[in-house]
Amino acid sequence: MNYTTMFGAVIKILGQNSVQYGFNAEMAEKIELWSRMYENKAPWLSKNILSANIPATEVYETAKLVLLEFKSEITGSPCADYINKIYQECVIKGLSHKVEYGLAKGSFIIKPIADKEGIRVQFVQADCFFPIDFDSSGELLKCAFADQLRCGRSIYTLIEIHTLNGGVYTIENRLFRSENDGLLGSETTLSEIEKWSKLPREFKIVNVPKMPFGFFRCPMANQVDSTSPIGVSMYSRVVEQIAEADRRYSGICWEYKGTQLAVHIAESMLEYDADNDKWKYPGGEERLYRKVQYNAGASEKPLIDVFSPQIRATELFTGYNNQLRMIEFGSSLAYGTLSDPSTVDKTATEVKYSQHRSYSFVSSVQLALGQALRDFADACAFWISVYDLVPIGDYEVSFDFDDSIINDPIDEREQDRRDVAIGAMPVWEYRMKWYHEDEKTARRMTDEANAGVLE
């Protein structure tokens, strides 16, 4: 069942009046479109229009910058150690993939699943859940998760509805059975499927301040619906430009194929192999020669004609490269991420502006990701207290993002050199920062260098 179809089914279950703010059919269609683009299944692709793999490349390159030299841990108590073990094994491991999916599809949820045995983690991509309602500050109040299972001819769909209302947190589990992939079908009991048989029909907890999971949203304003706080894909503003880039890329591929060297040879010059029912080409070069019939005769047409048109590579690649630059600009990428870096950033000012655009977006993604990971840690602590898994204790989530993503290290080092030159920064401190020496070694090396100068 596709995402928009599932959304319609969820709305019927909840009732149209329950969807108050933030999510509608148009948003569901866009999330499905962004997902298909990431998976190289965009609606404009065909036998003649190939994918240049732009959406997947965009999010891969951005996720790589976001998590370059990234480190994070949860510390502070035995409870923190318990959470950190789950955090490292189930969240931090493979986090780059999760960030890619979030940037491509607009959001993701990292949801702890708890019982008396412990905590497991479920990662849910944007096209597998429905953020239905938010408060005025954009905090999630209601969402639904969908999970499907095929059993023989039957398709079972579990709809898991989470609601936070006045501090009361409610989880509803409803199971539906259908024999048609396009329909939700009729409701049945949870006991019908062993996998979900132990789930409660309804579960309530009071005094809950926020939804107990980490919710990441791509930090771009929602251009599809400016009143909605739902996250959008980082390429949501350049869908048409990506479609045109795919068309231009396909044109380049056809140009190379269509201008391949060929020799048109008269059929009368070939020998026919009756045993194998095929023509024998000179030297066995079937790919090089193209058999033709000259009705007018050899007096008007040559028996052999070389086909070797001039390829328009420069013009085609220039147009394609310009299209990639439009996509980079609309996706907050630095020029040269997708386009040919040798044709951009002619001045130092252009370099700085282009890099700053990328650094600014990466910084925003890091902040959004950090908040989602903190919320996940809070969610784990919440379920620990509910099921009394370990004694509750203090915990702190720390993050270490590579500063070179935000600050150009070359510029920063040059500024530190100027500070040393005017006496605003001691040489030993410069050595500690850039040579990674401890203070004792840095001071000794500085003294030795000064002594050598005096001698």
RADAKA-V217626 format. One line per field, one symbol per residue. ss: DSSP state (2 for helix, 1 for strand, 0 for the rest). psi: psi as a letter, one per 40 degrees, with the letter a starting at -180 (. if undefined). A space follows every 50 residues. Layout:
# RADAKA-V217626
ss->???
psi->???
This chain:
# RADAKA-V217626
ss->00222222222222022200000022222222222222000000000000 00022222222222220000111110022222222222222200222222 22222011111111100111111112221111110000011111111111 10011111111111100111111111110000000111022202220000 01111000000001111000000000000000000222222222222222 22222222000111112220111000011102220000111100000000 00011110000022222222222222222200000000002220000222 22222222222222222222222222222222222220000000011111 00222000222222222222200000222222222000222222222222 22220
psi->hiddddddddddddhdeegdhdhiddddddddddddddeffideiadehi hefdddddddddddddehfhiiihididdddddddddddeddhedddddd ddddediihhhhhiaedahihhhhideeihgdiiaeeehhdhiiihhihh gbeihhhhhhhhhhhfehhhhhhhhihiehdeidaiiiidedhddedehi dihihifhdihgihhhhhgiihddheeheiiiiefdefdddddddddddd ddddddddeihihhhhdeeihhgddefiihiheegdddihhihgdeiedd iidhhhhgihifdddddddddddddddddeefiiheddiheeeigdiddd ddddddddddddddddddddddddddddddddddddefdihiiiihhiig ihdeddhhdddddddddddddeeehiddddddddefiidddddddddddd dddd.
